[in-house]
Amino acid sequence: MKTAEERLARLEEENWFLQDKLRQLDEAMLEQQKQIDRLERALADAGSAVERLRASLEALGEGKSQLSFEEPPHYGKW
């Protein structure tokens, strides 16, 4: 049978190991949250870009394009 000191030493070792694993998991979780935040921002930016493109395409279809498709002055003068 183990003595009380041996059992206490074993419990302290297990406690240290568990605290170390908890710290590692906490760091991993924080890093994952940062990555999730970056991905959410990128997704929001992509969604905004899609909406701008959709609006531009609708404007083109209605003839309200902000782009000018006029022929340059030198075109066809060869």
LINFENUR-V437027 format. One record per residue. N is the residue number from 1. RES is the residue in three letters. PSI is psi in radians with two decimals (* if undefined). OMEGA is omega in whole degrees, -180 to 180 (999 if undefined). Layout:
N&RES&PSI&OMEGA  N&RES&PSI&OMEGA
This chain:
1&MET&2.47&-178  2&LYS&2.61&176  3&THR&2.90&180  4&ALA&-0.63&179  5&GLU&-0.69&179  6&GLU&-0.74&179  7&ARG&-0.71&178  8&LEU&-0.76&179  9&ALA&-0.71&179  10&ARG&-0.75&179  11&LEU&-0.68&178  12&GLU&-0.67&177  13&GLU&-0.80&180  14&GLU&-0.70&179  15&ASN&-0.78&179  16&TRP&-0.79&-180  17&PHE&-0.80&-180  18&LEU&-0.69&177  19&GLN&-0.68&179  20&ASP&-0.77&179  21&LYS&-0.68&178  22&LEU&-0.73&178  23&ARG&-0.77&179  24&GLN&-0.74&179  25&LEU&-0.67&178  26&ASP&-0.78&178  27&GLU&-0.73&179  28&ALA&-0.72&180  29&MET&-0.72&178  30&LEU&-0.72&179  31&GLU&-0.70&178  32&GLN&-0.68&179  33&GLN&-0.68&176  34&LYS&-0.74&179  35&GLN&-0.72&178  36&ILE&-0.76&179  37&ASP&-0.76&179  38&ARG&-0.74&-180  39&LEU&-0.67&178  40&GLU&-0.72&178  41&ARG&-0.75&-180  42&ALA&-0.70&179  43&LEU&-0.72&178  44&ALA&-0.72&178  45&ASP&-0.73&179  46&ALA&-0.70&178  47&GLY&-0.71&178  48&SER&-0.72&179  49&ALA&-0.71&179  50&VAL&-0.75&179  51&GLU&-0.70&177  52&ARG&-0.73&178  53&LEU&-0.72&179  54&ARG&-0.76&180  55&ALA&-0.69&178  56&SER&-0.73&179  57&LEU&-0.69&178  58&GLU&-0.69&179  59&ALA&-0.68&177  60&LEU&-0.72&180  61&GLY&-0.49&-180  62&GLU&0.01&-180  63&GLY&0.38&-178  64&LYS&0.52&-176  65&SER&2.44&176  66&GLN&-0.22&179  67&LEU&2.52&179  68&SER&2.19&179  69&PHE&0.50&178  70&GLU&2.59&178  71&GLU&2.47&177  72&PRO&2.70&-175  73&PRO&-0.53&-177  74&HIS&-0.08&-175  75&TYR&2.29&177  76&GLY&0.22&-179  77&LYS&0.72&-180  78&TRP&*&999
